[in-house]
């Protein structure tokens, strides 16, 4: 179970990514953030951002055009 959930459903690129960054900045290392997005660009943008950051993508899934990401906040 994630520590926080960010529902970015209905938001267009780049808002899901920007809101994800802001949420992670307010979290402590080791906490988990669940992000829910409906913008298909998120499936590309969020993992690409995480590869360049200290955060870790724990898991991702897609069901019916709804993308879910669980991210562990890095140090």
C-alpha positions as CSV (number, residue, x, y, z in Angstrom):
1,X,0.0,0.0,0.0
2,X,1.4,3.4,-1.1
3,X,1.9,6.2,1.5
4,X,0.3,8.7,-0.8
5,X,-1.9,8.6,-4.0
6,X,-1.8,11.3,-6.7
7,X,-4.8,11.1,-9.0
8,X,-3.8,12.8,-12.2
9,X,-6.7,11.4,-14.2
10,X,-7.9,13.7,-16.9
11,X,-4.8,15.9,-16.9
12,X,-2.9,16.4,-20.1
13,X,0.8,16.1,-20.6
14,X,3.0,17.5,-19.0
15,X,0.8,18.0,-15.9
16,X,0.9,14.4,-14.6
17,X,4.7,14.5,-14.6
18,X,4.9,17.9,-13.1
19,X,2.5,17.0,-10.3
20,X,4.4,13.7,-9.7
21,X,7.7,15.7,-9.3
22,X,6.1,18.1,-6.9
23,X,4.6,15.3,-4.8
24,X,7.9,13.4,-4.6
25,X,9.7,16.6,-3.5
26,X,7.4,16.8,-0.5
27,X,7.9,13.2,0.5
28,X,10.6,11.4,2.6
29,X,13.0,8.9,1.2
30,X,11.5,5.4,1.3
31,X,7.9,6.5,1.1
32,X,5.9,5.2,-1.8
33,X,3.7,7.3,-4.2
34,X,1.0,5.8,-6.3
35,X,0.2,7.9,-9.4
36,X,-2.9,7.4,-11.5
37,X,-2.9,9.0,-15.0
38,X,-5.0,8.7,-18.1
39,X,-2.7,10.6,-20.5
40,X,-0.9,8.1,-22.6
41,X,2.2,10.3,-22.6
42,X,2.6,9.5,-18.9
43,X,3.5,5.9,-19.8
44,X,6.6,7.3,-21.5
45,X,7.3,10.5,-19.5
46,X,7.2,9.2,-15.9
47,X,9.5,6.2,-16.3
48,X,11.9,8.4,-18.4
49,X,12.0,11.0,-15.6
50,X,12.5,8.3,-12.9
51,X,15.5,6.9,-14.7
52,X,17.2,10.3,-14.4
53,X,16.3,10.7,-10.7
54,X,17.0,9.1,-7.4
55,X,13.5,7.7,-7.3
56,X,12.6,4.1,-8.1
57,X,9.8,2.8,-10.2
58,X,8.4,-0.1,-8.1
59,X,5.7,-1.2,-10.6
60,X,3.5,0.0,-13.3
61,X,0.3,-1.2,-14.9
62,X,-2.2,-0.2,-17.6
63,X,-5.8,-1.1,-17.6
64,X,-8.4,0.4,-19.9
65,X,-6.4,3.5,-20.7
66,X,-5.6,4.1,-17.0
67,X,-1.9,4.0,-16.1
68,X,-0.8,3.3,-12.6
69,X,2.7,3.9,-11.3
70,X,4.1,3.1,-7.8
71,X,7.3,5.1,-7.1
72,X,9.6,4.8,-4.2
73,X,10.9,8.2,-3.1
74,X,14.7,8.4,-3.3
75,X,17.2,10.3,-1.2
